Amino acid sequence: MEGGCTCRHVRYRLNGRPMIVHACHCTWCQRETGTVHALNAMYEAERVEHIGAEPEIVVTPSASGKGQRIARCPVCKVAVWSNYPGFGPAVRFVRVGTMDDPGQCPPDIHIFTSTKQPWVTLPPGAKAVAEFYDVNEVWSDEAKARRRVLREKAGKK
């Protein structure tokens, strides 16, 4: 899968499937995206290959108070991915809407639905949680194995 910003200055290639795709309905994501939720595909940084210009990194506040680093096109300013403090630069939360074919990455789970807009209706059978979830209960075995590798590299248990 490939993707990039609107002006095509920043382009990327995704190697493999994401570990998980979140539709986050928290109020921070609503404000940041200007819409009802963020849709992010979680990838190891080495699986996101730059095939265009490098994005600029913009540091913004976050609900955790630890901030996030948003990779934006220096020309059109579209956000293509974020890094959060948990794994830092090792994990990219790729904005699904920047993929050339975003239909390949529907959400695996809707999170922070306690703050979703009341007029948003989730599809029947969609996995949804009021806040966050237990990774061991939601992620596939393959994704958990990939996460273990990331944690070992980061020196986390």
C-alpha positions in Angstrom: 0.0 0.0 0.0 1.1 3.5 -0.7 0.0 6.9 0.3 0.9 10.5 0.9 -0.2 14.1 1.2 -2.5 16.0 -1.0 0.2 17.6 -3.2 2.1 14.3 -3.4 5.3 15.9 -2.1 5.4 13.5 0.8 4.9 9.9 -0.3 5.3 6.6 1.6 5.0 2.8 1.1 3.6 0.6 3.8 5.2 -2.9 4.0 2.7 -5.4 5.3 -0.5 -5.0 7.2 -0.9 -2.7 10.2 -0.7 -4.1 13.7 -4.2 -2.6 14.4 -6.4 0.2 13.0 -8.0 2.5 15.6 -11.0 4.8 15.0 -10.4 7.1 18.0 -13.4 9.2 19.0 -11.7 11.1 21.8 -12.3 14.8 21.9 -8.6 15.5 21.3 -8.7 13.6 18.0 -11.9 15.3 17.1 -10.3 18.7 17.6 -7.1 17.7 15.9 -8.7 16.3 12.8 -11.6 18.7 12.6 -14.0 15.7 12.3 -15.7 13.0 14.4 -12.7 10.7 14.8 -9.1 9.9 13.8 -8.5 6.7 11.8 -4.9 5.5 12.4 -3.2 2.4 11.2 -0.4 1.4 13.6 2.9 0.4 11.9 6.5 -0.1 13.0 8.5 2.8 11.6 10.7 0.5 9.5 7.6 -0.7 7.7 6.8 2.9 6.5 9.2 3.6 3.7 9.7 7.1 2.5 9.4 7.3 -1.3 9.0 11.1 -1.6 10.2 14.1 0.4 10.7 14.0 4.1 7.8 15.3 6.2 8.3 18.1 8.8 7.7 17.1 12.4 5.4 19.3 14.4 5.1 18.8 18.2 1.6 19.3 19.5 -0.1 18.8 22.9 -2.0 15.7 23.7 -4.5 14.5 26.3 -1.8 12.6 28.1 0.2 15.8 28.6 3.2 14.2 26.9 2.5 15.6 23.4 2.7 13.9 20.1 4.9 14.4 17.0 2.9 14.9 13.8 4.6 14.3 10.5 3.2 16.9 8.0 4.0 17.8 4.4 6.1 20.9 4.4 4.2 22.2 1.4 0.5 21.4 1.8 0.7 20.7 5.6 -1.4 17.5 5.5 -0.7 15.2 8.4 0.5 11.7 7.2 1.3 10.1 10.6 2.0 10.7 14.3 4.3 9.4 16.9 3.2 9.1 20.5 5.4 8.9 23.6 4.7 5.2 24.3 6.9 3.9 21.6 8.3 7.2 20.4 9.7 7.2 16.8 9.5 3.4 16.6 5.8 3.3 15.8 3.9 5.4 13.3 0.1 6.0 13.5 -0.5 6.4 9.8 -3.5 8.5 8.9 -5.6 6.0 6.9 -7.2 8.9 4.9 -3.7 9.6 3.4 -3.5 6.1 1.9 -4.1 5.8 -1.9 -6.7 3.1 -1.1 -8.0 3.8 2.5 -10.6 1.1 2.0 -7.9 -1.5 2.7 -7.7 -0.4 6.3 -11.1 -0.3 8.0 -11.1 0.1 11.8 -10.5 -3.0 13.8 -11.9 -1.2 16.9 -13.5 2.1 17.8 -12.0 3.6 21.0 -13.0 6.3 23.4 -16.6 6.0 22.2 -17.7 7.6 25.5 -17.0 10.9 23.9 -18.1 10.1 20.3 -20.6 12.5 18.8 -24.1 11.4 19.7 -25.2 11.4 16.1 -22.4 9.0 15.0 -23.8 5.5 14.5 -21.3 2.7 14.5 -21.9 -0.2 12.1 -23.6 -3.3 13.5 -21.1 -5.7 15.0 -18.3 -3.1 15.1 -15.9 -3.6 18.0 -16.2 -0.6 20.3 -15.0 0.3 23.8 -15.9 3.3 26.0 -12.3 4.2 26.6 -9.3 1.9 25.8 -8.9 -1.9 25.8 -6.6 -4.7 26.8 -4.2 -5.4 23.9 -4.1 -9.1 24.8 -7.8 -9.4 24.3 -8.0 -7.4 21.0 -4.9 -7.7 19.0 -4.1 -10.7 16.7 -1.3 -13.1 17.7 0.8 -11.8 14.9 0.4 -8.1 16.0 1.1 -9.1 19.6 4.4 -10.7 18.5 5.3 -7.6 16.5 4.5 -5.5 19.6 6.8 -7.7 21.8 9.7 -7.1 19.4 9.1 -3.3 19.6 8.9 -3.5 23.4 12.2 -5.5 23.6 13.9 -3.0 21.3 12.7 -0.2 23.6 13.8 -2.0 26.7 10.2 -2.4 28.0 8.8 -5.4 29.7 
